[in-house]
């Protein structure tokens, strides 16, 4: 997380065909993450690898990279904003991790 507490909400648009590196560069340019290369590496070794979903997302600088990945990648379906990430997306991430173990 770049910020502590509630953070700053930022809307980002991810178009079809964007690579993890390009998404990382976008998030870094918006002040949501500190290092685009590290974000791309994290995506590469995560359960989210290669599952980018185009869309318009509201993210927060208080989110971790893993929380952002959960929103902008396919595991959370229609969850596209911080307003619904707290409960539903975290449960979704836990469910996915337990089912892949």
HUBEL-V349045 format. One record per residue. RES is the residue in three letters. OMEGA is omega in degrees with one decimal (NA if undefined). NEAR is the number of other ideal C-beta (glycine too) atoms within 12 Angstrom. D_FIRST is the distance of its C-alpha to the first C-alpha in Angstrom with 1 decimal. Layout:
res->RES omega->OMEGA near->NEAR d_first->D_FIRST
res->RES omega->OMEGA near->NEAR d_first->D_FIRST
//
This chain:
res->UNK omega->178.6 near->21 d_first->0.0
res->UNK omega->-178.7 near->24 d_first->3.8
res->UNK omega->173.7 near->19 d_first->5.5
res->UNK omega->177.7 near->12 d_first->7.0
res->UNK omega->-176.7 near->11 d_first->9.7
res->UNK omega->178.4 near->14 d_first->10.6
res->UNK omega->-178.8 near->23 d_first->8.7
res->UNK omega->179.5 near->20 d_first->10.8
res->UNK omega->-178.9 near->21 d_first->12.3
res->UNK omega->176.2 near->27 d_first->13.5
res->UNK omega->178.4 near->19 d_first->16.2
res->UNK omega->177.8 near->34 d_first->16.6
res->UNK omega->179.8 near->19 d_first->19.7
res->UNK omega->-178.0 near->29 d_first->20.0
res->UNK omega->-179.6 near->17 d_first->23.6
res->UNK omega->176.1 near->12 d_first->25.5
res->UNK omega->179.1 near->11 d_first->25.7
res->UNK omega->176.0 near->25 d_first->22.3
res->UNK omega->177.0 near->20 d_first->21.3
res->UNK omega->178.5 near->33 d_first->17.8
res->UNK omega->179.5 near->21 d_first->18.1
res->UNK omega->177.0 near->24 d_first->19.0
res->UNK omega->176.9 near->40 d_first->16.2
res->UNK omega->178.3 near->32 d_first->13.7
res->UNK omega->177.7 near->22 d_first->15.7
res->UNK omega->-179.1 near->29 d_first->15.6
res->UNK omega->177.6 near->41 d_first->11.8
res->UNK omega->-179.7 near->25 d_first->11.7
res->UNK omega->178.8 near->16 d_first->14.7
res->UNK omega->178.9 near->27 d_first->13.2
res->UNK omega->-178.7 near->21 d_first->10.3
res->UNK omega->176.7 near->38 d_first->7.7
res->UNK omega->-178.6 near->39 d_first->6.9
res->UNK omega->-171.1 near->20 d_first->8.6
res->UNK omega->-178.5 near->17 d_first->11.2
res->UNK omega->-179.7 near->25 d_first->13.2
res->UNK omega->177.8 near->19 d_first->15.4
res->UNK omega->176.8 near->19 d_first->12.9
res->UNK omega->-180.0 near->36 d_first->11.7
res->UNK omega->177.8 near->29 d_first->15.5
res->UNK omega->178.7 near->18 d_first->16.2
res->UNK omega->177.2 near->29 d_first->13.8
res->UNK omega->-178.0 near->32 d_first->15.5
res->UNK omega->-176.4 near->19 d_first->18.8
res->UNK omega->-178.1 near->16 d_first->18.7
res->UNK omega->174.2 near->28 d_first->17.2
res->UNK omega->-177.3 near->25 d_first->19.4
res->UNK omega->-173.3 near->32 d_first->18.3
res->UNK omega->174.9 near->18 d_first->20.0
res->UNK omega->-175.4 near->18 d_first->22.3
res->UNK omega->-179.3 near->22 d_first->21.8
res->UNK omega->177.8 near->30 d_first->20.3
res->UNK omega->177.5 near->26 d_first->21.6
res->UNK omega->178.4 near->19 d_first->22.4
res->UNK omega->176.4 near->25 d_first->21.7
res->UNK omega->-173.2 near->16 d_first->20.1
res->UNK omega->172.5 near->39 d_first->16.8
res->UNK omega->-178.1 near->26 d_first->14.9
res->UNK omega->-179.5 near->42 d_first->11.1
res->UNK omega->178.0 near->32 d_first->8.6
res->UNK omega->176.1 near->28 d_first->6.0
res->UNK omega->179.5 near->24 d_first->4.8
res->UNK omega->171.5 near->36 d_first->5.1
res->UNK omega->177.2 near->28 d_first->4.5
res->UNK omega->179.8 near->35 d_first->7.0
res->UNK omega->177.2 near->28 d_first->9.7
res->UNK omega->177.4 near->35 d_first->9.5
res->UNK omega->178.3 near->45 d_first->9.8
res->UNK omega->-179.6 near->42 d_first->12.5
res->UNK omega->-179.2 near->39 d_first->14.2
res->UNK omega->-173.5 near->43 d_first->14.7
res->UNK omega->175.1 near->43 d_first->15.9
res->UNK omega->-162.3 near->35 d_first->17.9
res->UNK omega->-169.6 near->22 d_first->21.0
res->UNK omega->-176.6 near->32 d_first->20.5
res->UNK omega->172.6 near->33 d_first->19.8
res->UNK omega->-173.5 near->18 d_first->22.7
res->UNK omega->-179.0 near->16 d_first->22.7
res->UNK omega->-175.6 near->30 d_first->19.4
res->UNK omega->178.3 near->28 d_first->18.0
res->UNK omega->179.0 near->25 d_first->16.1
res->UNK omega->-177.9 near->30 d_first->13.6
res->UNK omega->-177.6 near->17 d_first->16.8
res->UNK omega->-175.8 near->21 d_first->17.8
res->UNK omega->-171.1 near->33 d_first->14.7
res->UNK omega->-175.7 near->21 d_first->14.5
res->UNK omega->-170.6 near->14 d_first->17.8
res->UNK omega->-174.8 near->23 d_first->19.2
res->UNK omega->179.0 near->33 d_first->16.6
res->UNK omega->176.2 near->23 d_first->15.5
res->UNK omega->178.8 near->18 d_first->19.3
res->UNK omega->179.5 near->28 d_first->19.7
res->UNK omega->179.9 near->29 d_first->17.3
res->UNK omega->179.7 near->19 d_first->19.2
res->UNK omega->-179.0 near->18 d_first->22.5
res->UNK omega->-178.3 near->24 d_first->21.9
res->UNK omega->-179.6 near->17 d_first->20.9
res->UNK omega->-179.8 near->11 d_first->23.9
res->UNK omega->-179.3 near->11 d_first->26.2
res->UNK omega->-178.3 near->12 d_first->25.4
res->UNK omega->NA near->8 d_first->26.0
//
